[in-house]
Amino acid sequence: MTYLRVRRLAMAADLLREPDATLAAVADRVGFATPSPSVPRSRGARHRPQ
């Protein structure tokens, strides 16, 4: 299960680099049921206002 979570977080981090990406859209795309603040935090990113 850890492998899948790590892969999803890596994919989410890549998708969040897009200028128009929202946390909710990325979470949905990578398979998280709800947006999780741990997605960007796990990669050292800071919150970006929408």
Rosetta constraint file for C-alpha pairs under 8 A:
AtomPair CA 1 CA 5 HARMONIC 6.46 0.50
AtomPair CA 2 CA 6 HARMONIC 6.13 0.50
AtomPair CA 3 CA 7 HARMONIC 6.18 0.50
AtomPair CA 4 CA 8 HARMONIC 6.12 0.50
AtomPair CA 5 CA 9 HARMONIC 6.11 0.50
AtomPair CA 6 CA 10 HARMONIC 6.13 0.50
AtomPair CA 7 CA 11 HARMONIC 6.15 0.50
AtomPair CA 8 CA 12 HARMONIC 5.97 0.50
AtomPair CA 8 CA 30 HARMONIC 5.71 0.50
AtomPair CA 8 CA 31 HARMONIC 7.38 0.50
AtomPair CA 9 CA 13 HARMONIC 6.03 0.50
AtomPair CA 9 CA 39 HARMONIC 5.60 0.50
AtomPair CA 9 CA 42 HARMONIC 7.53 0.50
AtomPair CA 10 CA 14 HARMONIC 6.38 0.50
AtomPair CA 11 CA 15 HARMONIC 6.25 0.50
AtomPair CA 11 CA 30 HARMONIC 6.93 0.50
AtomPair CA 12 CA 16 HARMONIC 6.03 0.50
AtomPair CA 12 CA 26 HARMONIC 5.96 0.50
AtomPair CA 12 CA 27 HARMONIC 6.97 0.50
AtomPair CA 12 CA 30 HARMONIC 6.39 0.50
AtomPair CA 12 CA 39 HARMONIC 6.62 0.50
AtomPair CA 12 CA 40 HARMONIC 7.81 0.50
AtomPair CA 13 CA 17 HARMONIC 6.73 0.50
AtomPair CA 13 CA 39 HARMONIC 6.70 0.50
AtomPair CA 13 CA 40 HARMONIC 6.11 0.50
AtomPair CA 13 CA 43 HARMONIC 6.73 0.50
AtomPair CA 14 CA 18 HARMONIC 7.75 0.50
AtomPair CA 15 CA 21 HARMONIC 6.85 0.50
AtomPair CA 15 CA 26 HARMONIC 6.53 0.50
AtomPair CA 16 CA 21 HARMONIC 5.49 0.50
AtomPair CA 16 CA 22 HARMONIC 7.10 0.50
AtomPair CA 16 CA 23 HARMONIC 7.24 0.50
AtomPair CA 16 CA 26 HARMONIC 6.94 0.50
AtomPair CA 16 CA 40 HARMONIC 7.68 0.50
AtomPair CA 17 CA 21 HARMONIC 7.30 0.50
AtomPair CA 21 CA 25 HARMONIC 6.90 0.50
AtomPair CA 21 CA 26 HARMONIC 6.80 0.50
AtomPair CA 22 CA 26 HARMONIC 6.20 0.50
AtomPair CA 22 CA 50 HARMONIC 7.22 0.50
AtomPair CA 23 CA 27 HARMONIC 5.95 0.50
AtomPair CA 23 CA 35 HARMONIC 5.87 0.50
AtomPair CA 23 CA 36 HARMONIC 7.76 0.50
AtomPair CA 24 CA 28 HARMONIC 6.19 0.50
AtomPair CA 24 CA 34 HARMONIC 7.03 0.50
AtomPair CA 24 CA 35 HARMONIC 5.06 0.50
AtomPair CA 25 CA 29 HARMONIC 6.16 0.50
AtomPair CA 26 CA 30 HARMONIC 6.20 0.50
AtomPair CA 26 CA 35 HARMONIC 7.88 0.50
AtomPair CA 27 CA 31 HARMONIC 6.12 0.50
AtomPair CA 27 CA 32 HARMONIC 4.96 0.50
AtomPair CA 27 CA 33 HARMONIC 7.00 0.50
AtomPair CA 27 CA 34 HARMONIC 6.39 0.50
AtomPair CA 27 CA 35 HARMONIC 5.13 0.50
AtomPair CA 27 CA 36 HARMONIC 7.30 0.50
AtomPair CA 28 CA 32 HARMONIC 5.73 0.50
AtomPair CA 28 CA 33 HARMONIC 6.51 0.50
AtomPair CA 28 CA 34 HARMONIC 7.21 0.50
AtomPair CA 28 CA 35 HARMONIC 7.59 0.50
AtomPair CA 32 CA 36 HARMONIC 7.77 0.50
AtomPair CA 37 CA 41 HARMONIC 6.36 0.50
AtomPair CA 38 CA 42 HARMONIC 5.49 0.50
AtomPair CA 39 CA 43 HARMONIC 7.16 0.50
AtomPair CA 40 CA 44 HARMONIC 6.45 0.50
AtomPair CA 40 CA 45 HARMONIC 5.04 0.50
AtomPair CA 40 CA 46 HARMONIC 6.86 0.50
AtomPair CA 40 CA 47 HARMONIC 7.62 0.50
AtomPair CA 41 CA 45 HARMONIC 5.41 0.50
AtomPair CA 41 CA 46 HARMONIC 6.78 0.50
